[in-house]
């Protein structure tokens, strides 16, 4: 979520997406307009509320923020902590 916020420089939201077979998934979108573009391209999916299930109020810039690819050791450590 923070990566999406940092990349777009605004507060993004997590939206609940339902497929034709009833499977729920959650995706991050910059705003409702981006959600609508996604839904137009994916006809078998809907967002019943058309509003985020989670969104941080306002965008916050954090010092020393960096986006990078994790090393394999970092991935292994992260997965073992789950």
Buried (B, 14 or more C-beta within 10 A) or exposed (E): EEEBBBEBEEBBBBBBBBEEEEEEEEBBBBBBEBBEEBBEEEEEBBBEEEEBEEBEEEEEEEEEEEEEEEEEEEEEEEEEEE
